Amino acid sequence: MQRNWFLGDLLNQLLDRPGKRRGRDDKRSIVELCEALLSAEGEVSGFTLASTILDRYQTLGDPEKLNFFAYLNDHLELDADQLFELARLYASDQSVDLYQRLNEVAEPRRQELLRRLNQPTGATQEIVAMRVDLLRFLETNPEFKRTDIDFVHLLRSWFNRGFLVLKQISWDTPARVLDKIVAYEAVHQINDLDDLRRRLYPPDRRCFAFFHPSMPDEPLIFVEVALTAEIPNAIDTLLSEDREPIEAEQAKVAAFYSISNCQKGLTGISFGNLLIKQVVTELSRELQQLNTFVTLSPIPGLKRWLTGETENSEYGHAAQAMLADKATPQVVRGMAARYLMFAKREDGMPLDPVARFHLGNGAELHELHAEADLSPNGRSQSGGAMVNYLYDLNKTERHHEEFATHATIEASRSVRAASTAALATKPRENTA
């Protein structure tokens, strides 16, 4: 791992040089500044203009930001007529000059604007923050989706794997980064410094994050890992204050129990698949005795799905029992298995977002556990149920292909059996 820290620190020094932002007294409107940046003036004074535009954007209220995105969406759009004419010409004359003109016209001017904006130090982070506003406005302005497609197109190229730096987060990581880990934890809340220490300091705990050189103190995504002797079946066991740590060399299992995306402005740009694969590689290199890589994952959509299944002739009674918190562990497992195996979106993909993520990475449904997350959030999302996704490194590529091509869900024999097993009709007494 040391080489990754060194590479990240070197790139940070190169890319984080202080830069002066001039032109703050420019009286032109933000639209006029953008037009200047796209013109010949921008070729000469691009850094200053970009700095001025980014500074100006931060002072805007929502109405002005809405007008700014309307300008990007409508005035920096494709010239469809010119594109059609060039495409027609290129069909019969595939010259290099015509190809170049076709490429230029095929790209909306807003893409070039965003590239030119991304010149000053810290600009990438500000453009990511700008997209947070855009996503918010999309709810009431769906036509802005065209502009969002261009943001995503560029952000994917700026945040591709070649630029990402994997770092291990430890108790010795700078406090400014640890604060972000606490703030961004999205699965199992970190309550205080003692809780954070229990997740980072013991020898059987690991945490890894992806960073980008232009955002050195901002994790993009991070994963928390428990090194265990057996596959875990409850989150409380992993996070208990009273548990006895084991030496890392004694572990046989690496359990990924929390994966958190940190940057809302990078929504739709997936790092999780890369992160898991890279972490598996690092752990395998460090601890060669590890032979099992699994998750202990939430099932966030289970109870929401149950609300629409209460009249089902086969298992409606079980859905009602779970919604009333009166289901037996066997019923909880059976309903969780049915949900994960058979509840689908219109495109045939699993309804559950966590399932789509891990199955799309090539994992398989390995085991289901009732009473595995008894926190208020765990009970409200899934009645306390959790699931292990198994990453068999010899099968992940094949599983990924089958899932992507045919929406095939790989599952263990026990999960398949639970998904079709008869469910008891008598609920247990609620003793809570």
C-alpha positions as CSV (number, residue, x, y, z in Angstrom):
1,M,0.0,0.0,0.0
2,Q,2.9,2.4,0.6
3,R,3.4,3.0,-3.1
4,N,-0.2,4.2,-3.4
5,W,0.3,6.8,-0.6
6,F,3.5,8.0,-2.3
7,L,1.8,8.3,-5.7
8,G,-1.1,10.2,-4.2
9,D,1.0,12.6,-2.2
10,L,3.2,13.3,-5.2
11,L,0.2,14.0,-7.4
12,N,-1.3,16.1,-4.7
13,Q,1.8,18.3,-4.6
14,L,1.8,18.7,-8.3
15,L,-1.9,19.5,-8.6
16,D,-2.5,21.4,-5.4
17,R,-0.2,24.3,-6.0
18,P,-1.7,27.6,-4.9
19,G,-3.3,29.5,-7.7
20,K,-4.4,33.1,-7.8
21,R,-7.9,33.8,-8.8
22,R,-8.0,37.1,-10.6
23,G,-10.8,38.9,-12.4
24,R,-13.2,39.0,-9.5
25,D,-14.0,42.6,-10.3
26,D,-15.2,41.7,-13.8
27,K,-18.7,43.3,-14.1
28,R,-19.9,41.1,-16.9
29,S,-22.7,38.6,-16.2
30,I,-21.9,35.0,-15.8
31,V,-23.4,34.2,-19.2
32,E,-21.2,36.9,-20.8
33,L,-18.2,35.4,-19.0
34,C,-19.0,32.0,-20.3
35,E,-19.3,33.2,-23.8
36,A,-15.9,35.0,-23.4
37,L,-14.4,31.7,-22.1
38,L,-15.6,29.9,-25.2
39,S,-14.3,32.6,-27.5
40,A,-10.8,33.6,-28.6
41,E,-10.5,35.6,-25.4
42,G,-10.8,32.3,-23.5
43,E,-7.8,30.9,-25.3
44,V,-5.7,33.8,-23.9
45,S,-7.2,34.3,-20.5
46,G,-8.8,31.0,-19.8
47,F,-7.5,30.5,-16.3
48,T,-8.7,33.9,-15.1
49,L,-12.1,33.7,-16.8
50,A,-12.7,30.2,-15.4
51,S,-11.7,31.3,-11.9
52,T,-14.1,34.3,-12.2
53,I,-17.0,32.2,-13.4
54,L,-16.5,29.6,-10.6
55,D,-16.3,32.4,-8.0
56,R,-19.4,34.1,-9.4
57,Y,-21.4,30.8,-9.5
58,Q,-20.8,30.4,-5.8
59,T,-22.5,33.7,-5.1
60,L,-25.7,32.9,-7.0
61,G,-29.0,32.1,-5.4
62,D,-31.2,29.3,-6.7
63,P,-33.1,31.5,-9.3
64,E,-29.8,32.6,-10.8
65,K,-28.4,29.1,-10.8
66,L,-31.6,27.9,-12.5
67,N,-31.0,30.5,-15.2
68,F,-27.4,29.4,-15.5
69,F,-28.4,25.8,-16.2
70,A,-31.1,26.9,-18.6
71,Y,-28.3,28.8,-20.5
72,L,-26.2,25.6,-20.6
73,N,-29.1,23.5,-21.7
74,D,-30.6,25.7,-24.4
75,H,-28.0,28.1,-25.7
76,L,-25.0,25.7,-25.7
77,E,-26.9,22.9,-27.4
78,L,-26.1,20.9,-30.5
79,D,-26.7,22.4,-33.9
80,A,-28.9,19.6,-35.1
81,D,-29.2,20.9,-38.7
82,Q,-25.5,21.4,-39.1
83,L,-24.8,18.0,-37.6
84,F,-27.3,16.3,-40.0
85,E,-25.8,18.1,-43.0
86,L,-22.2,17.1,-42.1
87,A,-23.3,13.5,-41.4
88,R,-24.9,13.4,-44.8
89,L,-21.7,14.6,-46.4
90,Y,-19.5,12.3,-44.4
91,A,-21.5,9.3,-45.6
92,S,-20.1,9.9,-49.1
93,D,-16.8,11.7,-48.3
94,Q,-15.0,10.2,-45.4
95,S,-12.1,12.7,-45.4
96,V,-10.1,13.5,-42.3
97,D,-11.1,17.2,-42.4
98,L,-14.8,16.3,-42.7
99,Y,-14.5,13.8,-39.9
100,Q,-12.9,16.5,-37.6
101,R,-15.7,19.0,-38.4
102,L,-18.3,16.3,-37.7
103,N,-16.7,15.6,-34.3
104,E,-16.7,19.2,-33.4
105,V,-20.3,19.8,-34.3
106,A,-21.4,16.5,-32.6
107,E,-20.3,17.8,-29.3
108,P,-22.5,20.4,-27.4
109,R,-20.6,23.6,-26.6
110,R,-21.3,23.1,-22.9
111,Q,-18.9,20.2,-22.9
112,E,-16.1,22.5,-24.0
113,L,-17.2,25.1,-21.5
114,L,-16.9,22.6,-18.7
115,R,-13.5,21.6,-19.9
116,R,-12.3,25.2,-19.9
117,L,-13.8,25.8,-16.5
118,N,-11.7,22.9,-15.1
119,Q,-8.5,24.8,-15.3
120,P,-7.9,26.5,-11.9
121,T,-6.7,24.6,-8.8
122,G,-9.8,23.1,-7.1
123,A,-12.0,23.5,-10.1
124,T,-12.8,19.8,-10.4
125,Q,-14.3,19.8,-6.9
126,E,-16.3,22.9,-7.7
127,I,-17.7,21.3,-10.9
128,V,-18.7,18.2,-8.9
129,A,-20.5,20.5,-6.4
130,M,-22.1,22.3,-9.3
131,R,-23.6,19.0,-10.4
132,V,-25.2,18.6,-7.0
133,D,-27.3,21.7,-7.8
134,L,-28.1,20.4,-11.2
135,L,-29.4,17.1,-9.8
136,R,-31.6,19.1,-7.5
137,F,-33.0,21.1,-10.3
138,L,-33.6,18.0,-12.4
139,E,-36.6,17.1,-10.2
140,T,-38.6,20.0,-11.6
141,N,-36.7,20.6,-14.8
142,P,-36.4,17.2,-16.5
143,E,-35.2,18.9,-19.8
144,F,-31.9,19.6,-18.0
145,K,-31.1,15.9,-18.3
146,R,-29.3,16.7,-21.6
147,T,-26.9,18.9,-19.7
148,D,-26.5,16.3,-17.0
149,I,-25.5,13.7,-19.6
150,D,-22.7,16.0,-20.6
151,F,-21.6,16.5,-16.9
152,V,-21.5,12.7,-16.5
153,H,-19.6,12.2,-19.7
154,L,-16.8,14.5,-18.6
155,L,-16.8,13.4,-15.0
156,R,-16.4,9.8,-16.0
157,S,-13.3,10.7,-18.1
158,W,-11.9,12.9,-15.3
159,F,-12.5,10.2,-12.6
160,N,-11.5,7.1,-14.6
161,R,-9.5,4.4,-12.9
162,G,-6.2,5.7,-14.1
163,F,-6.5,8.8,-11.9
164,L,-7.9,7.1,-8.8
165,V,-5.6,6.5,-5.8
166,L,-6.4,3.8,-3.4
167,K,-5.4,4.6,0.2
168,Q,-5.9,2.6,3.4
169,I,-7.7,4.7,6.1
170,S,-6.2,4.0,9.5
171,W,-6.3,5.6,13.0
172,D,-3.1,7.5,11.8
173,T,-4.9,9.1,8.8
174,P,-5.1,12.9,9.1
175,A,-8.1,14.1,11.1
176,R,-9.5,16.1,8.3
177,V,-10.0,12.9,6.3
178,L,-11.3,10.9,9.3
179,D,-13.9,13.6,9.8
180,K,-15.1,12.9,6.3
181,I,-15.3,9.2,6.9
182,V,-17.6,9.8,9.9
183,A,-19.7,12.3,7.9
184,Y,-20.1,10.1,4.8
185,E,-20.7,6.7,6.4
186,A,-24.1,5.8,4.9
187,V,-24.8,2.2,6.1
188,H,-23.9,1.9,9.7
189,Q,-23.6,5.3,11.5
190,I,-20.4,6.1,13.3
191,N,-21.5,7.4,16.7
192,D,-18.3,8.9,18.1
193,L,-14.5,8.7,18.1
194,D,-14.5,5.5,20.1
195,D,-16.8,3.9,17.5
196,L,-14.5,5.1,14.7
197,R,-11.5,3.7,16.5
198,R,-13.1,0.3,16.8
199,R,-13.5,0.2,13.1
200,L,-10.0,1.4,12.2
201,Y,-7.5,0.5,15.0
202,P,-7.8,-3.2,15.8
203,P,-5.6,-5.6,13.8
204,D,-8.6,-7.4,12.3
205,R,-10.1,-4.2,10.8
206,R,-9.4,-2.4,7.5
207,C,-10.8,0.6,5.7
208,F,-9.9,1.6,2.1
209,A,-10.9,4.6,0.0
210,F,-10.5,6.0,-3.5
211,F,-9.2,9.5,-3.8
212,H,-8.7,11.8,-6.8
213,P,-5.5,14.0,-7.0
214,S,-7.6,17.1,-7.6
215,M,-9.6,16.4,-4.4
216,P,-6.9,15.0,-2.0
217,D,-8.9,15.4,1.2
218,E,-12.2,14.2,-0.2
219,P,-12.8,10.4,-0.3
220,L,-14.9,9.4,-3.3
221,I,-16.0,6.0,-1.9
222,F,-14.8,3.9,1.0
223,V,-15.3,0.3,2.2
224,E,-15.0,-1.0,5.7
225,V,-13.7,-4.6,6.1
226,A,-13.8,-7.0,9.0
227,L,-11.3,-9.8,9.1
228,T,-13.0,-12.8,10.7
229,A,-12.6,-16.5,11.3
230,E,-16.0,-17.3,9.9
231,I,-18.6,-15.7,7.6
232,P,-20.5,-13.1,9.8
233,N,-24.2,-13.4,10.3
234,A,-25.0,-10.2,12.3
235,I,-23.7,-6.6,12.2
236,D,-23.9,-6.2,16.0
237,T,-21.3,-9.0,16.3
238,L,-18.9,-7.1,14.0
239,L,-19.4,-3.7,15.7
240,S,-19.8,-4.8,19.3
241,E,-17.8,-2.8,21.9
242,D,-17.1,-6.1,23.7
243,R,-15.8,-8.2,20.9
244,E,-12.3,-9.7,21.2
245,P,-10.2,-8.8,18.2
246,I,-8.1,-11.5,16.5
247,E,-4.8,-11.2,14.8
248,A,-5.0,-10.5,11.1
249,E,-3.0,-13.7,10.4
250,Q,-5.7,-15.8,12.0
251,A,-8.5,-14.6,9.7
252,K,-9.9,-16.7,6.9
253,V,-12.7,-14.3,5.8
254,A,-12.7,-10.7,4.7
255,A,-16.2,-9.3,5.2
256,F,-17.1,-6.0,3.5
257,Y,-19.8,-4.7,5.8
258,S,-20.1,-1.1,4.7
259,I,-19.6,0.7,1.3
260,S,-20.3,4.4,1.2
261,N,-20.3,6.7,-1.8
262,C,-19.2,10.1,-0.6
263,Q,-19.8,12.6,-3.5
264,K,-23.4,13.2,-4.5
265,G,-22.1,15.2,-7.5
266,L,-20.6,11.9,-8.8
267,T,-23.9,10.0,-8.7
268,G,-24.1,7.6,-11.6
269,I,-20.3,7.3,-11.8
270,S,-19.6,3.9,-10.3
271,F,-16.4,3.3,-8.3
272,G,-17.6,0.3,-6.2
273,N,-16.7,-2.5,-8.6
274,L,-13.2,-1.1,-9.0
275,L,-12.8,-0.6,-5.2
276,I,-13.9,-4.1,-4.2
277,K,-11.6,-5.7,-6.8
278,Q,-8.6,-3.5,-5.8
279,V,-9.2,-4.1,-2.1
280,V,-9.4,-7.9,-2.7
281,T,-6.1,-7.7,-4.5
282,E,-4.5,-5.7,-1.7
283,L,-5.8,-8.0,1.1
284,S,-4.8,-11.1,-0.8
285,R,-1.3,-9.8,-1.2
286,E,-1.1,-8.8,2.5
287,L,-2.8,-11.9,4.0
288,Q,-2.4,-14.9,1.8
289,Q,-4.4,-17.2,4.1
290,L,-7.6,-15.4,3.3
291,N,-9.8,-17.7,1.3
292,T,-13.3,-16.2,1.4
293,F,-14.5,-12.7,0.4
294,V,-18.0,-11.8,1.3
295,T,-20.2,-8.9,2.3
296,L,-22.6,-8.5,5.1
297,S,-25.1,-6.3,3.3
298,P,-28.5,-4.6,4.1
299,I,-31.6,-5.3,2.2
300,P,-33.0,-1.7,2.0
301,G,-36.0,-2.3,-0.2
302,L,-37.5,-5.4,1.5
303,K,-40.1,-3.8,3.7
304,R,-41.2,-1.4,1.1
305,W,-41.8,-4.3,-1.3
306,L,-43.7,-6.2,1.4
307,T,-46.3,-3.4,1.6
308,G,-47.4,-4.4,-1.9
309,E,-47.5,-8.1,-1.3
310,T,-50.0,-8.4,1.6
311,E,-52.7,-9.8,-0.7
312,N,-50.5,-12.4,-2.4
313,S,-52.3,-15.7,-2.2
314,E,-49.1,-17.6,-1.5
315,Y,-47.3,-15.5,1.0
316,G,-49.5,-12.5,1.8
317,H,-49.8,-13.7,5.4
318,A,-46.0,-13.8,5.7
319,A,-45.7,-10.3,4.4
320,Q,-48.3,-9.1,6.9
321,A,-46.4,-10.8,9.7
322,M,-43.2,-9.2,8.8
323,L,-44.8,-5.7,8.5
324,A,-46.2,-6.3,12.0
325,D,-42.8,-7.5,13.3
326,K,-44.3,-10.8,14.2
327,A,-42.5,-13.1,11.7
328,T,-40.4,-16.0,12.7
329,P,-36.7,-16.1,11.6
330,Q,-37.7,-18.8,9.0
331,V,-40.3,-16.5,7.5
332,V,-38.0,-13.5,7.5
333,R,-35.4,-15.6,5.6
334,G,-38.0,-16.9,3.2
335,M,-39.4,-13.5,2.4
336,A,-36.0,-12.0,2.0
337,A,-35.1,-14.8,-0.4
338,R,-38.2,-14.3,-2.5
339,Y,-37.6,-10.5,-2.6
340,L,-34.0,-10.9,-3.7
341,M,-34.6,-13.7,-6.2
342,F,-37.9,-12.7,-7.8
343,A,-38.7,-9.0,-7.2
344,K,-37.7,-7.3,-10.5
345,R,-37.8,-3.9,-12.2
346,E,-39.4,-3.5,-15.6
347,D,-36.0,-4.1,-17.2
348,G,-35.7,-7.5,-15.5
349,M,-33.0,-6.4,-13.0
350,P,-33.5,-6.9,-9.3
351,L,-35.6,-4.4,-7.5
352,D,-33.1,-4.1,-4.6
353,P,-30.3,-1.6,-5.3
354,V,-27.7,-3.3,-3.2
355,A,-28.4,-6.6,-4.9
356,R,-28.0,-4.9,-8.4
357,F,-24.7,-3.6,-7.3
358,H,-23.1,-6.8,-5.9
359,L,-24.7,-9.2,-8.5
360,G,-23.5,-6.8,-11.2
361,N,-20.0,-7.1,-9.8
362,G,-20.2,-10.9,-10.2
363,A,-21.0,-11.9,-6.7
364,E,-23.6,-14.5,-5.7
365,L,-26.3,-14.6,-3.1
366,H,-24.7,-16.8,-0.4
367,E,-26.7,-16.7,2.8
368,L,-29.6,-14.9,4.5
369,H,-29.8,-14.0,8.2
370,A,-32.8,-12.9,10.3
371,E,-32.2,-10.7,13.3
372,A,-28.9,-9.6,11.8
373,D,-29.4,-5.8,12.1
374,L,-31.6,-4.8,15.0
375,S,-31.0,-1.1,14.8
376,P,-34.0,1.1,14.1
377,N,-32.8,1.5,10.5
378,G,-32.3,-2.2,10.0
379,R,-35.7,-3.0,11.4
380,S,-37.5,-0.4,9.3
381,Q,-35.8,-1.4,6.0
382,S,-35.7,-5.1,6.2
383,G,-37.2,-6.3,9.5
384,G,-33.6,-6.9,10.7
385,A,-32.6,-9.2,7.8
386,M,-29.2,-9.1,6.1
387,V,-27.5,-11.0,3.3
388,N,-24.0,-12.3,2.5
389,Y,-22.9,-11.8,-1.1
390,L,-20.0,-14.1,-1.9
391,Y,-17.1,-13.0,-4.2
392,D,-15.6,-16.2,-5.7
393,L,-12.7,-14.8,-7.6
394,N,-12.8,-17.8,-10.0
395,K,-16.4,-17.1,-10.9
396,T,-17.0,-13.3,-10.7
397,E,-16.3,-12.6,-14.4
398,R,-18.7,-15.3,-15.6
399,H,-21.3,-14.3,-13.1
400,H,-21.0,-10.7,-14.1
401,E,-21.5,-11.6,-17.8
402,E,-24.5,-13.7,-17.1
403,F,-26.1,-11.0,-15.0
404,A,-25.4,-8.2,-17.4
405,T,-26.6,-10.2,-20.4
406,H,-29.4,-12.2,-19.1
407,A,-30.1,-10.8,-15.6
408,T,-29.2,-14.2,-14.2
409,I,-29.0,-14.2,-10.4
410,E,-26.4,-16.6,-9.0
411,A,-27.4,-18.0,-5.6
412,S,-26.4,-20.8,-3.2
413,R,-28.5,-23.9,-2.7
414,S,-29.7,-22.6,0.7
415,V,-30.9,-19.3,-0.7
416,R,-32.7,-21.0,-3.5
417,A,-34.3,-23.4,-1.1
418,A,-35.5,-20.5,1.1
419,S,-37.0,-18.7,-1.8
420,T,-39.5,-21.6,-2.5
421,A,-39.9,-23.1,1.0
422,A,-43.4,-23.1,2.5
423,L,-44.0,-20.4,5.0
424,A,-45.7,-21.0,8.4
425,T,-49.2,-19.5,8.7
426,K,-49.0,-18.8,12.4
427,P,-47.0,-15.7,13.4
428,R,-44.9,-15.7,16.5
429,E,-45.9,-13.6,19.5
430,N,-44.4,-10.1,19.5
431,T,-42.5,-9.9,22.8
432,A,-40.8,-6.7,22.0
